[in-house]
C-alpha cells in the first residue's frame, strides 16, 4: 500500500470511530491529533488494533510517540516503513 492509501484508511477510521473529536469539523490529514485530544492512550490502542487487523502492519512500541502520531500524515509515513504482521501459522 502507498502512503496515500494509509492516509485514506486512517482518516476514514478516525472519522467513523471519533466523529465528534474535533470541534471545528471533520478530522483532516493535518489535524493535530494529540494536542487536539483526538488521540489519547486508549484511542491509540484502538487505532493500533485497526492498523494491525485491517492494514496488516505491526508498529514497534518504541515508535508510538507524539511525533509519529502528531497527525494522519505522520502516521501514514510511519506505516509506510512498518513491517507486515507475521503469518499466524495455525494460531487461533
C-alpha positions as CSV (number, residue, x, y, z in Angstrom):
1,X,0.0,0.0,0.0
2,X,1.1,3.6,-0.5
3,X,1.3,6.4,2.0
4,X,-1.8,8.0,0.4
5,X,-3.8,4.7,0.9
6,X,-2.7,4.6,4.5
7,X,-3.9,8.3,4.9
8,X,-7.3,7.5,3.4
9,X,-7.8,4.4,5.6
10,X,-6.7,6.1,8.8
11,X,-8.9,9.2,8.1
12,X,-11.9,7.0,7.4
13,X,-11.3,5.0,10.6
14,X,-10.8,8.1,12.8
15,X,-13.9,9.9,11.4
16,X,-16.0,6.8,11.9
17,X,-14.8,6.0,15.4
18,X,-14.4,9.5,16.8
19,X,-16.8,11.7,14.7
20,X,-17.1,14.4,17.3
21,X,-13.5,14.5,18.3
22,X,-12.8,17.9,16.7
23,X,-15.0,20.9,17.4
24,X,-14.4,22.7,14.1
25,X,-15.3,20.0,11.6
26,X,-14.1,16.6,10.4
27,X,-10.6,15.3,11.1
28,X,-8.2,16.1,8.2
29,X,-4.7,14.9,7.3
30,X,-3.2,17.8,9.2
31,X,-5.4,17.9,12.3
32,X,-3.1,17.8,15.3
33,X,-4.3,14.5,16.8
34,X,-2.5,14.6,20.1
35,X,-2.8,18.2,21.0
36,X,-6.5,18.5,20.0
37,X,-7.4,15.5,22.1
38,X,-8.5,13.2,19.2
39,X,-5.9,10.7,20.3
40,X,-5.1,9.7,23.8
41,X,-3.6,6.4,25.1
42,X,-6.8,4.4,24.9
43,X,-7.6,5.7,21.4
44,X,-4.1,5.0,20.2
45,X,-4.6,1.4,21.4
46,X,-7.8,1.2,19.3
47,X,-6.0,2.7,16.3
48,X,-3.1,0.3,16.7
49,X,-5.6,-2.6,16.7
50,X,-7.1,-1.3,13.4
51,X,-3.7,-0.9,11.9
52,X,-2.8,-4.5,12.8
53,X,-6.1,-6.1,11.9
54,X,-7.2,-4.2,8.9
55,X,-3.9,-2.9,7.4
56,X,-1.8,-5.9,8.4
57,X,1.0,-3.9,9.9
58,X,2.9,-4.0,13.1
59,X,4.2,-0.8,14.6
60,X,7.0,-1.3,17.2
61,X,6.2,0.1,20.6
62,X,9.2,2.4,20.5
63,X,7.7,4.1,17.5
64,X,4.5,5.0,19.3
65,X,5.2,8.6,20.4
66,X,3.7,12.1,20.0
67,X,5.8,12.9,16.9
68,X,4.8,9.8,15.0
69,X,1.1,10.3,15.9
70,X,1.0,14.0,15.5
71,X,-1.4,13.9,12.6
72,X,-2.6,11.5,9.9
73,X,0.3,12.3,7.6
74,X,2.9,11.4,10.2
75,X,1.1,8.1,11.0
76,X,0.9,7.2,7.3
77,X,4.6,7.9,6.9
78,X,5.3,5.6,9.9
79,X,3.1,2.9,8.4
80,X,5.0,3.2,5.1
81,X,8.0,1.9,7.0
82,X,6.2,-0.7,9.2
83,X,6.6,-4.4,9.0
84,X,3.7,-6.7,7.9
85,X,2.0,-8.8,10.5
86,X,3.7,-12.3,10.5
87,X,1.6,-15.3,9.4
88,X,-0.1,-16.9,12.4
89,X,0.9,-20.4,11.5
90,X,-2.3,-22.0,12.7
91,X,-2.8,-20.0,15.8
92,X,-6.4,-19.5,16.8
